[in-house]
């Protein structure tokens, strides 16, 4: 496995973040001070141009790229590279005034007024033309600048537009999808129900607040269309900047499990995956360990979209944000820990929003490396500086990747369908949380896993977990069968395979599309519990655990029964099963088990899959990055108390032999 750092010029990790000098053009002293402080903090990258349109083109056709050029040059002269953003994430007032079609029409059918950001129409030909123009001008000037290491396309794409142009494109999208045959759509959406049959595509409107909201098919296709049109918009921006220099990699900052876009579709058009991480540290509703696990899942999900290379942590805060319900600064040690968690999980960067706090407006109190006090001796600045030094020590790790034999399936289609479906219990489907819970069980066993799509190739894995895989799209069942046939261990849970990719229920018992044979069972009913109600399961080899929220009632069970229900009218029936199939095994978990039950299943599945568990002290996480024949082991303490390590080891960061992990501490070692 050869090591391939993302940016050779940097000789290691990227340490930087969003920098907006255009807010300070009347303070040349501050701009000079920024460079000095960046060097002091070990910053080697600045992300510039994010939301800068009104300063780049103050009036239509009048451009001023001089301040940006000066910034780029000054940074580069001082050994600081830059990632240049296209400015499409926020529009100047002149543009919205002259071209109202750039402004979105909201779900109520109203054209929005000028303001805020992330709210442009993705399909407007005029807006696209204006974006092409400004992107082209930026690329013409900077595409061959020696300091440019990547393009940052727009900012956090998201949202929907219901204007006439988007409606037209939606109808065209549907017509293309259903081969121009409205009856195919009528069947796929089950439109005979409630007399919902259409006579032609032109009759179809998006799901709007005063319109159709009861059609599962319409709502799902609208979500897919939103990804389609956003991706088309993004690809146009990419095409523009690439046409000036195809060698500069492109990225777009994702928001991990963001509901609005299927990032897997968009990832295909990008060279590098990057994302913005803002966990709610130190909250009062979960343990610090669980907050870190949530963030770890996000890293894994982002990493897994391009497994052969590192990703970028494009944004994180060095201290606090300003938009959580409660904005708490990171406790001492947590900045180092959370940043090195990203590195351990496969990131080649630690980047911030933002370098310097602005004086006014919406984000004036958002955390930054440089606070309003303006000095380089703050707690936060020192934390960043310390991290800068650490990243230099870890430089050989840059470019290495994580290889794992375990994966969890996470699909936007399933997530969307489960959010649309009228069934189960409104508050407890919790698809994201449940996927994270399975991730946690693996992490506690010292096993980092990939987060994949049911469309991905599974040949690299020996264990695949498919939590609540409600939708079985085309080919998924046969891929899973082949995976198990060839020796893989598959763990699936309740709500598996209820619908096809149009959300039509599979007939003949769930899981559909032949998967019931693989598991050797059929789910006949699903019981949902109110929050205070529970059931239990008893394992055949002793012990029991609680069931909450969901329990499927199984029939025609030909698999081995590992656990049975303890209560209710289905007491004594199968709740957890396992079936040998080909050279592998298919485990079915019919109920939502408490963690102790999940842990038993993970233990069993790991040993059957031949994946070694790693005994970890409580609250400690482990990762391994590899490349050029060297493995780097990361141990991270997700708690505020010191933890004794099983063996003494030599930490690359401190250069010392250590036997303990400090509170929130991290050590990195080289391994066999
Ligand atoms: C991100 C966004 C940044 C900044 C940041 C604040 O979502 O990309 O521009 O607003 O949030 O946390």
Boltz pocket constraint, residues with backbone or C-beta under 6 A from the ligand:
constraints:
  - pocket:
      binder: B
      contacts: [[A, 155], [A, 156], [A, 276], [A, 278], [A, 315], [A, 321], [A, 322], [A, 353], [A, 363], [A, 366]]
      max_distance: 6.0
